[in-house]
Amino acid sequence: MKENAPSTDSLDQCIQNNDNDLALYLKALDSTYSGIIITDNLQYDNPIIYCNKAFETISGYSQNEIIGHNCRFLQAQDRSQNERYIIKESIERGEECKIEIRNYRKDGSLFWNELFISPLKNDEGQVTHFIGVQYDINDRKKAAHQLREQKSHVELKILERTKELQDKESILSSIIETVRESLLVLDANYKVLSANRHFLNSFKVSMEETVGKVLFDLGNQQWDISALKEMLTQILPTN
């Protein structure tokens, strides 16, 4: 035996320490709420070689049903998702990526998955493994969907209410136009908002000469009457 060679006891102790470290790491991974998988990029089809307890819980599959499969099995028949191509391209280039993808549990139920993929390289720079960290974001997607539904409902109500008001305004305008009385609508500053046809015909003025003008400036200022001003001053504040 060489003078500096480690003893058999020392080697056994190193192996035991490494085993203890590995067991500790695996225990830590199993205690997380995030689903974690490791795939072997050196094997055909990049199969899953490790999954933690959270991944089993999220997917509904047992470890024995997961190990050895490519993670695409989680998409079941829903294979036209663009995110699948993003994953494929990232793996081919040996790059990390982050996506949201539709996955399906063992019982067939849908769950939205936020997935982070990161490559692991050896000393030569070769990608040997990929680590996938996954989060079930069903609740977030559900809340976003409900928010969109509520927004659409509110927008629909606004459109319905707007149409209702427009219809009522149209009916009111039709009534005003058919009344054989001269009618003006004024704002609080005595500016003409609208005038009916009877007013325009009676006083021989156009719509352009009337709407948007102050009442007392119309025509030759024949409406600039003190009594009228006093009456409007009392009426307009009451709407």
Buried (B, 14 or more C-beta within 10 A) or exposed (E): EEEEEEEEEEEEEEEEEEEEEEEEEEEEBBEEEBBBBBBBBEEEEBBBBBBBBBBBEBBBBEEEBBBEBEBBBBBEEEEEBEBBEBBEEBBEEBEEBEBBBBBBBEEEEEBBBBBBBBBBEEEEEEBBBBBBBBBBBBEEBEEEEEEEEEEEEEEEEEEEEEEEEEEEEEEEEEEBEEEEEBBBEBEEEBBBEBBBBBBBEEBEBEEEBBBEBBBBEBEEEEBBEEEEBEEBEEEEEEE
